[in-house]
Amino acid sequence: MEVDRLATLVGQAGDDDPLKALHAAAEIRHEAERIEAVQVRRARTRGVPWALIAEALGVSKQAVHKKYGGSRFSQRG
């Protein structure tokens, strides 16, 4: 998603119409999850340990490993 679209969604999340605002908030959440998954995959590909990824996300190592620890995110070693 491009930055301009994300900025538009952030503006819409403050709309007076609560349904429009909720729709925008849901789209923002979806995009944030996608970005996080991409960055976790990039970090693992570069050999970053789960503990450092967890620290960057502000969660426990167990939580981040549970969410992203599947074979598509894992790296040997």
NORFEN-V409528 format. One record per residue. N is the residue number from 1. PHI is phi as a letter, one per 40 degrees, with the letter a starting at -180 (NA if undefined). OMEGA is omega as a letter, one per 40 degrees, with the letter a starting at -180 (NA if undefined). BURIAL is + if it has 16 or more other C-alpha atoms within 10 Angstrom, else -. Layout:
n=N phi=PHI omega=OMEGA burial=BURIAL
n=N phi=PHI omega=OMEGA burial=BURIAL
This chain:
n=1 phi=NA omega=a burial=-
n=2 phi=c omega=a burial=-
n=3 phi=c omega=a burial=-
n=4 phi=c omega=i burial=-
n=5 phi=c omega=i burial=-
n=6 phi=c omega=i burial=+
n=7 phi=c omega=i burial=-
n=8 phi=c omega=i burial=-
n=9 phi=c omega=i burial=+
n=10 phi=c omega=i burial=+
n=11 phi=c omega=a burial=-
n=12 phi=c omega=i burial=+
n=13 phi=c omega=i burial=+
n=14 phi=b omega=a burial=-
n=15 phi=c omega=i burial=-
n=16 phi=c omega=i burial=-
n=17 phi=c omega=a burial=-
n=18 phi=c omega=i burial=-
n=19 phi=c omega=i burial=-
n=20 phi=c omega=a burial=-
n=21 phi=c omega=i burial=+
n=22 phi=c omega=i burial=-
n=23 phi=c omega=i burial=-
n=24 phi=c omega=i burial=+
n=25 phi=c omega=i burial=+
n=26 phi=c omega=i burial=-
n=27 phi=c omega=i burial=+
n=28 phi=c omega=i burial=+
n=29 phi=c omega=i burial=-
n=30 phi=c omega=a burial=-
n=31 phi=c omega=i burial=-
n=32 phi=c omega=i burial=-
n=33 phi=c omega=i burial=-
n=34 phi=c omega=i burial=-
n=35 phi=c omega=i burial=-
n=36 phi=d omega=a burial=-
n=37 phi=c omega=i burial=-
n=38 phi=c omega=a burial=-
n=39 phi=c omega=i burial=-
n=40 phi=c omega=i burial=+
n=41 phi=c omega=i burial=+
n=42 phi=c omega=a burial=-
n=43 phi=c omega=a burial=+
n=44 phi=c omega=i burial=+
n=45 phi=c omega=i burial=-
n=46 phi=c omega=i burial=-
n=47 phi=g omega=i burial=-
n=48 phi=c omega=a burial=-
n=49 phi=c omega=i burial=-
n=50 phi=d omega=a burial=+
n=51 phi=c omega=i burial=-
n=52 phi=c omega=i burial=-
n=53 phi=c omega=i burial=+
n=54 phi=c omega=i burial=+
n=55 phi=c omega=i burial=-
n=56 phi=c omega=a burial=-
n=57 phi=c omega=a burial=-
n=58 phi=g omega=i burial=-
n=59 phi=b omega=i burial=-
n=60 phi=c omega=i burial=+
n=61 phi=d omega=a burial=+
n=62 phi=c omega=a burial=-
n=63 phi=c omega=a burial=-
n=64 phi=c omega=i burial=+
n=65 phi=c omega=i burial=+
n=66 phi=c omega=a burial=-
n=67 phi=c omega=a burial=-
n=68 phi=b omega=a burial=+
n=69 phi=c omega=i burial=+
n=70 phi=c omega=a burial=-
n=71 phi=d omega=a burial=-
n=72 phi=c omega=i burial=-
n=73 phi=b omega=a burial=+
n=74 phi=c omega=i burial=+
n=75 phi=b omega=a burial=+
n=76 phi=c omega=i burial=-
n=77 phi=h omega=NA burial=-
